[in-house]
Amino acid sequence: MSSQASSDTRYNPFKYPPDYNLARIHQKASMPGIPSKQHPVHCPCCNEKVKEPFKSWWGRSIEKDFSKYGGAVVVYFWLLKLYLLAAILIILVYGAYLHYLSGYYCDLEVGINVDQTVCSKLWGFWIVTNEDLYDLIEKEQC
C-alpha cells in the first residue's frame, strides 16, 4: 500500500492512462504570468509554480509575463502595438486628406454643375467615390 502511494506522488511521464489533474497543473504552471500566492503548487515535471490567470488584456504587463522567455518575445508584442498605432495613424491621415480633397473639389463642382453633381453630403461630409474624385481633379486641372 505504501509503495502505491509513493508512486502516485512521483512524476511518471509514461503513465497510462494519463493523470489529467497533473496535466491541468502543468498547463497552469507553464502559462505566462505571475506565480499564484493562493495556490502554492509546483508542477512535478517542470518545477514551475502555478500562475495566476490574467484579468484583462489592457492591464496585462508584457514585461512581467514574458520576460523569462527572452527579450525577443517582449519586443515582438511592443512591435505589434507600434504597428497597430502606425496603421491607425495612416488611416486617420489618409481619411483627413480625402476629406479635404473631396470637400474642396465637391464645393467647386457643386458651384459649377448643380444638376450633374457626383458628390452628395451626408452628416456634413462629402461622399464621393475615388474614381469620381479623380475625374473632378482632372477636370479642374484642364
Summary of the structure (lengths in Angstrom):
residues: 142
radius of gyration: 30.7
end to end distance: 98.4
largest distance: 98.9
contacts: 300
relative contact order: 0.07
helix: 57%
strand: 7%
